[in-house]
Amino acid sequence: MVVCAKCHKEEVENVKKSLHATMAGIINQTRYLWGAQSVSWPPTYSANGILKRLPDRKPDLKSPAGLVDDFLRRKCLRCHISVQGAKTDGLYRATGCSSCHSIYDNDGLYKGNDPAIDKSRKGYPRKHGLTADIPTTQCLHCHNSNHVGADYVGLFQSDFNPIYQEPIATGIKPTYGTAYIRLSPDVHFRSGIKCIDCHEKSEIMGDGSVPGTMSEAVKVSCTKCHRGFSSPGFAQTSEAHRIKQHKKLRCSVCHAKWSFQDYGLSVIFTSEPSYRKWRHLMYQGDPNIVPLFNRELNKRFPDIPTTPDFITGKLKQGMWLMAWRFRRWEYIPLGIDTRGRIAIFRPQYQYYISTVDTAGNVYLDSVAPQRGDGTGIGWAFNPYSPHTIAPAGRSCNSCHG
């Protein structure tokens, strides 16, 4: 970014304040839900130095508030742009400006004409050079798992148990580090529309502000292209469009075919070297967990687990594992968003926290955290727009029964 700033000073300064660099949304909401701070907005902490830097401290095994910073550093922040992508298919990418502008294929192989680069060796961009024409595949190097982006191309992450991860468990290398169920992709993807065709420079690279939520950063809406109920040209051929109460709906409430619904996120921090106990959770999309288990499961006397801090890169004792209680894409829940519209909601997240030390002593056992302002359990539902749009809306029964 230092080199780029010589010509693109404003863009570089804006990027530093963007969610791609600060991760302020994930950090501050999670700290609030785990009881470490009294509010989630306005944002207080960031992954870089734009806000207060996320604390780096030894995890307190008896307190969710004393665990959350380590959880964020070692489980959640591998996709901020100061961290290089994992060295596995689908996750290869560079850092800084090159996170987006240097294109990597999923296989990480160089396909240019430089004779000095071994084309059989992984970890290289497709070609030397930078581009502003960013393909959707580049966005998916980060926007995979059950996050907006994967749904755009019709991917829903499989459960972590090996019976649902069968291709990986039998030796087939996955893209994005985990197996997926293939569902209907978004109509815009099928029409050849790339992420950057809708999401503009100011959304992706920032506009100089420091947003604390995705809703602050994202400005694009369906009405930019398709107009809306108040427009004389808005399609009135559909009966649903002629119902005045539907003016309160986000377009995706009807036109999204499915959504991410991941309930009951169980997370465990453990320093106990009991890998066989947890081997059914090794295929969870975390690029550090699979090689750790593969190495230690072959040892007669396995070592205490160590995993990296995604901000500093330093190895620390212990590992975080996670699993879901219930995952579905149908039965879409609705709620009211911050603008008073009816929107699709998703849990982000319903945490159950457990901790185990090196001797196998349990300190927390599926404990639900308490919010930092003392108002209740640290679970959240957030409005969002699934990128699973279809030309025809879902049936009336999908909402009205």
C-alpha positions as CSV (number, residue, x, y, z in Angstrom):
1,M,0.0,0.0,0.0
2,V,3.0,2.3,0.6
3,V,4.0,2.0,-3.1
4,C,0.4,2.5,-4.3
5,A,0.0,5.6,-2.2
6,K,2.5,7.5,-4.3
7,C,-0.1,7.9,-7.0
8,H,-3.3,6.8,-5.2
9,K,-3.0,8.6,-1.9
10,E,-6.7,9.3,-1.3
11,E,-7.7,5.7,-2.2
12,V,-5.1,4.2,0.2
13,E,-6.2,6.5,3.0
14,N,-9.8,5.5,2.5
15,V,-9.1,1.8,2.3
16,K,-7.4,1.9,5.7
17,K,-10.8,3.1,7.1
18,S,-12.9,0.6,5.2
19,L,-14.4,-2.5,6.8
20,H,-12.1,-4.6,4.7
21,A,-9.2,-3.2,6.7
22,T,-10.7,-2.4,10.1
23,M,-13.0,-5.3,10.5
24,A,-14.8,-3.0,12.9
25,G,-18.3,-4.6,12.4
26,I,-17.2,-8.1,13.3
27,I,-14.9,-6.9,16.1
28,N,-17.2,-4.5,18.0
29,Q,-20.4,-6.5,17.7
30,T,-18.7,-9.7,18.9
31,R,-17.0,-7.9,21.8
32,Y,-20.4,-6.4,22.8
33,L,-22.2,-9.8,22.6
34,W,-19.5,-11.4,24.7
35,G,-19.6,-8.7,27.4
36,A,-16.3,-7.0,26.7
37,Q,-17.7,-3.6,25.8
38,S,-21.0,-1.8,26.6
39,V,-22.0,-0.8,23.0
40,S,-21.3,-2.2,19.6
41,W,-21.8,1.1,17.8
42,P,-20.1,3.5,17.3
43,P,-17.1,1.3,16.8
44,T,-14.3,1.4,19.3
45,Y,-11.8,-1.2,18.1
46,S,-10.2,-2.2,14.8
47,A,-7.8,-4.8,13.4
48,N,-5.5,-2.0,12.3
49,G,-4.6,1.3,14.0
50,I,-7.5,3.4,12.7
51,L,-9.4,2.9,15.9
52,K,-8.1,1.4,19.2
53,R,-6.2,-1.7,18.3
54,L,-7.9,-4.9,19.3
55,P,-6.3,-6.0,22.6
56,D,-3.8,-8.8,22.6
57,R,-4.0,-10.6,25.8
58,K,-3.9,-14.1,27.2
59,P,-7.3,-15.7,27.2
60,D,-9.2,-15.9,30.5
61,L,-10.7,-19.4,30.5
62,K,-13.3,-18.4,33.0
63,S,-14.8,-15.4,31.3
64,P,-16.3,-14.8,27.8
65,A,-15.3,-11.2,28.1
66,G,-11.7,-12.3,28.7
67,L,-11.8,-14.7,25.8
68,V,-13.3,-12.7,23.0
69,D,-10.2,-10.9,21.8
70,D,-8.3,-14.1,21.4
71,F,-11.3,-15.7,19.6
72,L,-11.4,-12.8,17.2
73,R,-7.7,-12.8,16.6
74,R,-7.4,-16.6,16.0
75,K,-10.8,-17.5,14.5
76,C,-12.5,-14.6,12.8
77,L,-10.0,-12.1,11.3
78,R,-8.2,-14.2,8.6
79,C,-9.8,-12.2,5.8
80,H,-8.8,-8.6,6.7
81,I,-6.5,-7.2,4.0
82,S,-3.4,-7.1,6.1
83,V,-3.4,-10.9,6.2
84,Q,-2.2,-13.0,3.3
85,G,-4.6,-15.7,2.1
86,A,-4.1,-19.3,3.2
87,K,-2.1,-21.6,1.1
88,T,-4.9,-23.8,-0.1
89,D,-7.2,-24.0,-3.1
90,G,-9.6,-21.1,-3.3
91,L,-8.0,-19.0,-0.5
92,Y,-4.8,-17.8,-2.2
93,R,-4.5,-14.0,-2.3
94,A,-2.0,-11.2,-1.5
95,T,-2.3,-8.4,1.0
96,G,-3.1,-4.7,1.0
97,C,-4.2,-3.3,-2.4
98,S,-3.1,-6.5,-4.0
99,S,-5.7,-8.4,-2.0
100,C,-8.2,-7.4,-4.7
101,H,-6.2,-6.0,-7.6
102,S,-3.7,-8.9,-8.0
103,I,-5.8,-11.8,-9.4
104,Y,-5.3,-15.3,-8.1
105,D,-6.8,-18.4,-9.6
106,N,-8.3,-20.9,-7.2
107,D,-5.4,-23.3,-7.8
108,G,-2.8,-20.7,-7.0
109,L,-0.8,-21.4,-10.2
110,Y,1.0,-18.8,-12.3
111,K,-0.2,-18.7,-16.0
112,G,1.9,-15.8,-17.3
113,N,5.0,-15.8,-19.5
114,D,7.7,-15.2,-16.9
115,P,10.2,-18.2,-17.4
116,A,11.6,-17.6,-13.9
117,I,8.4,-18.8,-12.2
118,D,7.7,-22.5,-11.8
119,K,4.2,-23.0,-13.2
120,S,3.8,-26.1,-11.2
121,R,4.4,-24.4,-7.9
122,K,1.3,-22.9,-6.0
123,G,1.0,-19.5,-4.4
124,Y,1.4,-17.2,-7.3
125,P,-1.1,-14.8,-9.0
126,R,-2.4,-15.7,-12.4
127,K,-0.1,-13.1,-14.0
128,H,2.2,-10.2,-13.1
129,G,0.2,-7.0,-12.9
130,L,-2.7,-5.3,-11.3
131,T,-6.2,-4.7,-12.6
132,A,-9.4,-2.8,-11.7
133,D,-11.5,-5.5,-13.5
134,I,-12.0,-7.7,-10.5
135,P,-13.7,-11.1,-11.2
136,T,-16.2,-12.6,-8.8
137,T,-13.8,-15.5,-8.1
138,Q,-11.4,-13.0,-6.5
139,C,-14.0,-11.8,-4.0
140,L,-14.7,-15.5,-3.1
141,H,-11.2,-15.9,-1.8
142,C,-12.6,-14.2,1.3
143,H,-16.3,-14.1,0.9
144,N,-16.8,-17.9,1.2
145,S,-18.3,-20.1,3.9
146,N,-21.8,-19.1,4.8
147,H,-21.3,-15.4,4.1
148,V,-22.7,-13.2,1.4
149,G,-20.7,-14.0,-1.7
150,A,-20.8,-17.7,-1.5
151,D,-24.6,-17.6,-1.8
152,Y,-24.3,-15.5,-5.0
153,V,-22.8,-18.5,-6.8
154,G,-25.1,-21.0,-5.1
155,L,-22.9,-22.4,-2.3
156,F,-24.1,-23.4,1.1
157,Q,-21.5,-24.8,3.5
158,S,-21.9,-28.4,4.6
159,D,-22.0,-29.4,8.2
160,F,-18.5,-30.2,9.6
161,N,-19.1,-33.8,10.5
162,P,-17.1,-36.1,8.1
163,I,-20.3,-37.7,6.9
164,Y,-21.2,-34.3,5.3
165,Q,-17.6,-33.6,4.3
166,E,-17.2,-36.9,2.5
167,P,-15.2,-35.7,-0.5
168,I,-12.6,-34.1,1.8
169,A,-12.5,-37.1,4.2
170,T,-11.8,-39.4,1.3
171,G,-8.9,-37.4,0.0
172,I,-10.5,-35.0,-2.6
173,K,-9.1,-31.5,-2.0
174,P,-11.9,-28.9,-1.6
175,T,-12.1,-25.3,-2.8
176,Y,-12.3,-22.8,0.1
177,G,-11.3,-25.5,2.6
178,T,-14.7,-27.1,3.1
179,A,-17.4,-29.0,1.3
180,Y,-20.5,-27.2,0.0
181,I,-24.0,-28.0,-1.0
182,R,-24.9,-26.5,-4.4
183,L,-28.1,-24.5,-4.4
184,S,-29.6,-22.1,-6.9
185,P,-27.2,-19.2,-7.7
186,D,-28.4,-15.6,-8.0
187,V,-30.0,-14.5,-11.3
188,H,-27.5,-11.7,-11.6
189,F,-24.6,-14.2,-11.4
190,R,-26.2,-16.3,-14.0
191,S,-26.5,-13.2,-16.2
192,G,-22.8,-12.6,-16.0
193,I,-22.9,-9.7,-13.5
194,K,-19.8,-9.4,-11.3
195,C,-19.7,-8.2,-7.7
196,I,-18.1,-4.9,-8.7
197,D,-20.8,-4.2,-11.2
198,C,-23.1,-3.4,-8.3
199,H,-20.7,-2.7,-5.4
200,E,-18.9,0.5,-6.2
201,K,-15.5,1.8,-5.3
202,S,-16.7,3.8,-2.3
203,E,-18.3,0.7,-0.8
204,I,-15.4,-1.6,-1.3
205,M,-12.5,0.8,-0.8
206,G,-14.2,3.2,1.6
207,D,-15.3,6.8,1.3
208,G,-13.2,8.3,4.1
209,S,-15.6,7.5,7.0
210,V,-15.1,4.7,9.5
211,P,-18.2,2.5,9.3
212,G,-19.1,0.2,12.1
213,T,-21.6,-1.9,10.3
214,M,-22.1,-3.3,6.8
215,S,-25.3,-1.3,6.4
216,E,-23.3,1.9,6.7
217,A,-20.8,0.9,4.1
218,V,-23.2,-0.6,1.5
219,K,-25.1,2.0,-0.5
220,V,-26.3,0.1,-3.5
221,S,-29.9,-1.1,-3.7
222,C,-32.2,-2.9,-6.2
223,T,-33.9,0.4,-7.0
224,K,-30.8,1.8,-8.6
225,C,-31.4,-0.4,-11.6
226,H,-35.0,-1.7,-11.2
227,R,-36.5,1.5,-9.7
228,G,-39.3,1.0,-7.2
229,F,-43.0,1.1,-6.2
230,S,-43.1,4.9,-6.6
231,S,-41.7,4.8,-10.2
232,P,-44.3,4.9,-13.0
233,G,-42.2,2.4,-14.9
234,F,-42.1,-0.1,-12.1
235,A,-43.5,-3.5,-13.2
236,Q,-47.1,-3.8,-12.2
237,T,-47.6,-7.1,-14.0
238,S,-47.1,-9.0,-10.7
239,E,-50.0,-9.0,-8.3
240,A,-47.6,-8.8,-5.4
241,H,-46.3,-5.5,-6.7
242,R,-49.8,-4.0,-6.6
243,I,-50.3,-4.7,-2.9
244,K,-49.6,-1.4,-1.1
245,Q,-48.4,-3.0,2.1
246,H,-45.6,-4.6,0.1
247,K,-44.0,-1.1,-0.2
248,K,-42.6,-1.8,3.3
249,L,-40.7,-4.8,2.1
250,R,-37.1,-5.1,0.9
251,C,-37.1,-6.6,-2.5
252,S,-35.1,-9.6,-1.2
253,V,-38.0,-10.6,1.2
254,C,-39.8,-12.0,-1.8
255,H,-37.1,-12.5,-4.5
256,A,-34.5,-14.3,-2.4
257,K,-34.9,-18.0,-3.0
258,W,-33.0,-19.1,0.2
259,S,-30.8,-17.6,2.9
260,F,-28.1,-18.5,5.4
261,Q,-29.7,-19.7,8.7
262,D,-27.0,-20.9,11.1
263,Y,-28.3,-21.4,14.6
264,G,-26.4,-22.2,17.8
265,L,-22.7,-21.5,17.2
266,S,-20.8,-23.6,19.7
267,V,-17.2,-22.6,20.1
268,I,-14.6,-24.2,22.3
269,F,-11.1,-23.1,23.3
270,T,-8.9,-26.0,24.2
271,S,-5.2,-26.5,25.0
272,E,-5.6,-30.2,25.6
273,P,-3.7,-32.3,23.1
274,S,-6.7,-34.7,22.6
275,Y,-7.1,-34.5,18.9
276,R,-9.0,-37.8,18.5
277,K,-11.8,-36.4,20.6
278,W,-12.3,-33.5,18.2
279,R,-11.3,-35.0,14.8
280,H,-14.9,-35.0,13.6
281,L,-14.6,-31.1,13.6
282,M,-11.4,-30.8,11.7
283,Y,-13.0,-29.9,8.4
284,Q,-14.5,-26.6,9.4
285,G,-13.0,-24.3,6.8
286,D,-10.2,-23.1,9.0
287,P,-7.0,-23.4,7.0
288,N,-4.9,-23.9,10.2
289,I,-7.0,-26.7,11.8
290,V,-6.7,-29.4,9.2
291,P,-2.9,-29.4,8.9
292,L,-2.6,-29.3,12.7
293,F,-4.8,-32.4,13.1
294,N,-3.2,-34.2,10.3
295,R,0.2,-33.7,11.9
296,E,-0.8,-34.5,15.5
297,L,-3.1,-37.4,14.9
298,N,-0.1,-39.4,13.6
299,K,1.9,-38.9,16.8
300,R,1.9,-41.3,19.7
301,F,2.3,-38.4,22.1
302,P,0.8,-35.4,20.4
303,D,1.9,-31.9,21.3
304,I,-0.2,-29.1,22.9
305,P,-2.0,-27.3,20.0
306,T,-0.8,-24.0,18.8
307,T,-2.5,-21.8,16.2
308,P,-1.6,-18.4,14.8
309,D,-2.9,-14.9,15.7
310,F,-4.1,-13.6,12.3
311,I,-3.1,-10.0,13.2
312,T,0.5,-10.6,14.4
313,G,1.1,-14.0,12.8
314,K,2.5,-15.3,16.0
315,L,1.8,-18.9,17.2
316,K,-0.1,-19.1,20.5
317,Q,-1.0,-22.0,22.7
318,G,-4.5,-23.5,22.2
319,M,-6.9,-23.7,19.4
320,W,-10.5,-22.6,18.7
321,L,-13.0,-25.1,17.3
322,M,-16.6,-24.5,16.3
323,A,-19.8,-26.3,15.3
324,W,-23.4,-25.4,14.6
325,R,-26.5,-26.7,16.4
326,F,-28.8,-26.3,13.4
327,R,-28.2,-25.1,9.8
328,R,-30.9,-24.5,7.1
329,W,-31.5,-22.4,4.0
330,E,-35.4,-22.5,4.0
331,Y,-38.0,-21.1,6.4
332,I,-36.7,-17.6,6.1
333,P,-37.3,-15.3,9.2
334,L,-38.3,-11.7,8.8
335,G,-37.9,-8.6,11.0
336,I,-37.8,-4.8,10.9
337,D,-34.5,-3.2,9.8
338,T,-33.1,0.2,11.0
339,R,-35.1,2.0,8.3
340,G,-38.4,0.5,9.3
341,R,-38.6,-2.0,6.4
342,I,-39.4,-5.6,6.6
343,A,-36.2,-7.5,5.9
344,I,-34.7,-11.0,6.0
345,F,-32.8,-11.7,9.2
346,R,-30.1,-14.2,10.1
347,P,-28.5,-15.1,13.4
348,Q,-25.0,-13.6,13.9
349,Y,-24.6,-15.4,16.2
350,Q,-26.1,-17.5,19.0
351,Y,-22.9,-18.3,20.9
352,Y,-22.3,-21.2,23.3
353,I,-18.8,-21.0,24.8
354,S,-16.7,-23.7,26.3
355,T,-13.1,-23.8,27.5
356,V,-10.6,-26.6,28.4
357,D,-7.1,-26.3,29.7
358,T,-4.0,-28.5,28.9
359,A,-4.9,-31.0,31.6
360,G,-8.5,-31.4,30.4
361,N,-10.1,-29.3,33.1
362,V,-13.4,-27.7,31.9
363,Y,-14.0,-24.0,33.0
364,L,-16.9,-23.0,30.8
365,D,-19.4,-25.6,29.4
366,S,-21.7,-24.3,26.7
367,V,-22.1,-20.9,28.4
368,A,-24.2,-18.3,26.6
369,P,-22.4,-14.9,27.0
370,Q,-24.1,-11.8,28.4
371,R,-24.2,-8.5,26.5
372,G,-21.9,-5.8,27.6
373,D,-24.7,-3.4,28.6
374,G,-26.4,-6.1,30.8
375,T,-29.6,-6.3,28.7
376,G,-29.6,-10.0,28.2
377,I,-28.0,-13.0,26.5
378,G,-25.3,-12.2,23.9
379,W,-27.2,-13.4,20.8
380,A,-28.0,-11.3,17.7
381,F,-30.2,-11.4,14.6
382,N,-29.2,-9.0,11.9
383,P,-31.0,-7.9,8.7
384,Y,-29.3,-8.7,5.4
385,S,-30.0,-9.1,1.7
386,P,-29.3,-12.7,0.6
387,H,-27.6,-12.8,-2.8
388,T,-30.0,-15.5,-4.0
389,I,-32.3,-13.4,-6.1
390,A,-34.7,-14.9,-8.7
391,P,-36.9,-13.1,-11.2
392,A,-40.1,-14.6,-9.7
393,G,-40.8,-14.1,-6.0
394,R,-41.4,-17.0,-3.6
395,S,-44.9,-18.2,-3.0
396,C,-47.3,-16.3,-0.8
397,N,-47.3,-19.4,1.5
398,S,-43.6,-19.0,2.3
399,C,-44.5,-16.0,4.5
400,H,-48.3,-16.1,5.0
401,G,-48.6,-19.9,5.7
